[in-house]
Amino acid sequence: MSTDDSQVLGVLAATVHVLHPAERIPLILTAGSPIADPAVAEQITNPDCWIGGQPPVDTGTEKAPKKPAKTTSS
């Protein structure tokens, strides 16, 4: 995977283990690595792994609000 500095989403503050998005093989990305692929960035959900402390993309870790339970009338 190559990175283009104009499309870098974020830089890692810690070493992480992820899966290659297409090949599904394990990857070890070291601290300081620029991440340009959104599919890779989405796998890194721990904010402490990113320089700046925030994932660069919506990782879907926030839970959607619960819908009210259906009630039945008697």
Backbone as CSV, one residue per row, in Angstrom:
resi,resn,N_x,N_y,N_z,CA_x,CA_y,CA_z,C_x,C_y,C_z
1,MET,0.835,-1.171,0.000,0.000,0.000,0.000,0.876,1.229,0.000
2,SER,0.702,2.068,-0.953,1.476,3.293,-0.998,0.615,4.439,-0.485
3,THR,1.290,5.461,0.009,0.559,6.612,0.511,0.983,7.845,-0.251
4,ASP,0.042,8.737,-0.460,0.280,10.010,-1.103,0.004,11.065,-0.047
5,ASP,1.021,11.891,0.280,0.884,12.847,1.376,-0.325,13.757,1.223
6,SER,-0.795,14.002,0.000,-1.948,14.881,-0.179,-3.240,14.195,0.249
7,GLN,-3.220,12.875,0.419,-4.426,12.159,0.792,-4.294,11.429,2.127
8,VAL,-3.306,11.783,2.921,-3.107,11.142,4.206,-4.241,11.545,5.136
9,LEU,-4.885,10.548,5.743,-6.002,10.797,6.654,-5.523,11.065,8.069
10,GLY,-4.426,10.452,8.446,-3.884,10.615,9.787,-2.572,9.877,9.901
11,VAL,-1.910,10.090,11.034,-0.624,9.444,11.299,-0.748,8.688,12.617
12,LEU,-0.216,7.494,12.633,-0.323,6.646,13.819,0.607,7.107,14.941
13,ALA,0.093,7.065,16.158,0.884,7.361,17.347,1.345,6.072,18.013
14,ALA,0.815,4.944,17.573,1.151,3.644,18.160,1.164,2.595,17.053
15,THR,1.824,1.485,17.322,1.817,0.358,16.391,0.475,-0.364,16.513
16,VAL,-0.117,-0.709,15.361,-1.422,-1.378,15.357,-1.386,-2.593,14.441
17,HIS,-2.307,-3.510,14.696,-2.492,-4.698,13.865,-3.852,-4.570,13.196
18,VAL,-3.870,-4.645,11.870,-5.115,-4.557,11.106,-5.088,-5.608,10.006
19,LEU,-6.179,-5.718,9.273,-6.233,-6.595,8.102,-6.211,-5.757,6.836
20,HIS,-5.459,-6.233,5.842,-5.462,-5.566,4.542,-6.884,-5.602,4.014
21,PRO,-7.438,-4.459,3.586,-8.848,-4.413,3.195,-9.236,-5.350,2.045
22,ALA,-8.378,-5.543,1.085,-8.717,-6.376,-0.069,-8.270,-7.826,0.111
23,GLU,-7.053,-8.002,0.599,-6.477,-9.346,0.694,-6.775,-10.046,2.010
24,ARG,-7.235,-9.282,3.019,-7.574,-9.822,4.341,-6.410,-10.540,5.007
25,ILE,-5.191,-10.031,4.765,-4.013,-10.573,5.441,-3.627,-9.613,6.569
26,PRO,-3.078,-10.134,7.665,-2.694,-9.269,8.779,-1.567,-8.300,8.390
27,LEU,-1.708,-7.067,8.848,-0.685,-6.042,8.652,-0.298,-5.488,10.007
28,ILE,0.963,-5.145,10.167,1.431,-4.446,11.358,1.898,-3.081,10.879
29,LEU,1.213,-2.053,11.347,1.550,-0.683,10.978,2.193,-0.023,12.182
30,THR,3.374,0.551,11.996,4.134,1.099,13.118,3.808,2.567,13.365
31,ALA,4.095,2.998,14.584,3.899,4.399,14.954,4.650,5.293,13.963
32,GLY,4.011,6.380,13.571,4.597,7.299,12.596,4.163,7.019,11.172
33,SER,3.470,5.892,10.953,3.021,5.548,9.600,1.847,6.434,9.195
34,PRO,1.917,7.053,8.010,0.763,7.801,7.516,-0.275,6.826,6.966
35,ILE,-1.540,7.087,7.218,-2.622,6.221,6.759,-3.452,6.999,5.743
36,ALA,-3.545,6.454,4.529,-4.287,7.112,3.468,-5.538,6.338,3.063
37,ASP,-5.616,5.083,3.420,-6.737,4.241,3.009,-7.844,4.281,4.068
38,PRO,-9.031,4.801,3.717,-10.129,4.860,4.696,-10.509,3.487,5.243
39,ALA,-10.394,2.437,4.443,-10.738,1.087,4.900,-9.778,0.610,5.985
40,VAL,-8.545,1.062,5.946,-7.581,0.734,6.998,-7.863,1.617,8.212
41,ALA,-8.072,2.899,7.992,-8.321,3.835,9.092,-9.555,3.436,9.903
42,GLU,-10.568,2.909,9.255,-11.790,2.503,9.953,-11.544,1.374,10.950
43,GLN,-10.511,0.592,10.732,-10.205,-0.522,11.634,-9.500,-0.064,12.907
44,ILE,-8.961,1.151,12.891,-8.185,1.654,14.021,-9.098,2.582,14.824
45,THR,-9.806,1.980,15.776,-10.846,2.708,16.494,-10.379,3.321,17.808
46,ASN,-9.217,2.935,18.306,-8.714,3.481,19.562,-8.127,4.868,19.300
47,PRO,-8.702,5.918,19.885,-8.191,7.275,19.640,-6.729,7.450,20.039
48,ASP,-6.257,6.681,21.023,-4.869,6.796,21.461,-3.874,6.323,20.403
49,CYS,-4.352,5.634,19.388,-3.474,5.146,18.323,-3.177,6.220,17.272
50,TRP,-3.877,7.328,17.332,-3.733,8.398,16.341,-3.030,9.606,16.948
51,ILE,-2.128,10.219,16.186,-1.545,11.486,16.613,-2.689,12.495,16.632
52,GLY,-2.847,13.183,17.722,-3.954,14.113,17.888,-5.103,13.508,18.675
53,GLY,-5.064,12.196,18.875,-6.047,11.539,19.717,-7.431,11.358,19.126
54,GLN,-7.597,11.548,17.836,-8.902,11.359,17.204,-8.757,10.547,15.922
55,PRO,-9.595,9.535,15.734,-9.593,8.837,14.441,-9.975,9.821,13.342
56,PRO,-9.347,9.712,12.170,-9.599,10.680,11.107,-10.906,10.464,10.361
57,VAL,-11.549,9.322,10.563,-12.799,9.029,9.857,-13.824,8.532,10.849
58,ASP,-15.082,8.539,10.455,-16.130,8.002,11.304,-15.950,6.497,11.372
59,THR,-15.626,6.011,12.557,-15.348,4.582,12.704,-16.578,3.790,13.080
60,GLY,-17.693,4.465,13.290,-18.916,3.762,13.637,-18.924,3.247,15.059
61,THR,-18.021,3.765,15.907,-17.957,3.281,17.273,-19.045,3.881,18.151
62,GLU,-19.616,5.003,17.723,-20.710,5.579,18.494,-21.964,4.772,18.229
63,LYS,-22.654,4.465,19.285,-23.869,3.677,19.128,-25.016,4.576,18.694
64,ALA,-25.832,4.058,17.812,-27.009,4.789,17.378,-27.990,4.859,18.542
65,PRO,-28.745,5.940,18.622,-29.714,6.020,19.717,-30.734,4.896,19.614
66,LYS,-31.139,4.396,20.770,-32.107,3.308,20.791,-33.479,3.826,20.402
67,LYS,-34.179,3.000,19.643,-35.557,3.327,19.294,-36.450,2.930,20.462
68,PRO,-37.494,3.695,20.700,-38.391,3.310,21.790,-39.027,1.959,21.513
69,ALA,-39.208,1.196,22.561,-39.812,-0.123,22.414,-41.282,0.022,22.017
70,LYS,-41.713,-0.886,21.174,-43.124,-0.879,20.781,-43.971,-1.330,21.956
71,THR,-45.051,-0.650,22.137,-45.973,-1.053,23.200,-47.251,-1.539,22.583
72,THR,-47.856,-2.463,23.238,-49.139,-2.985,22.760,-50.217,-2.540,23.735
73,SER,-51.297,-2.147,23.182,-52.410,-1.728,24.066,-53.356,-2.904,24.271
74,SER,-53.912,-2.988,25.474,-54.783,-4.101,25.805,-56.219,-3.712,25.681
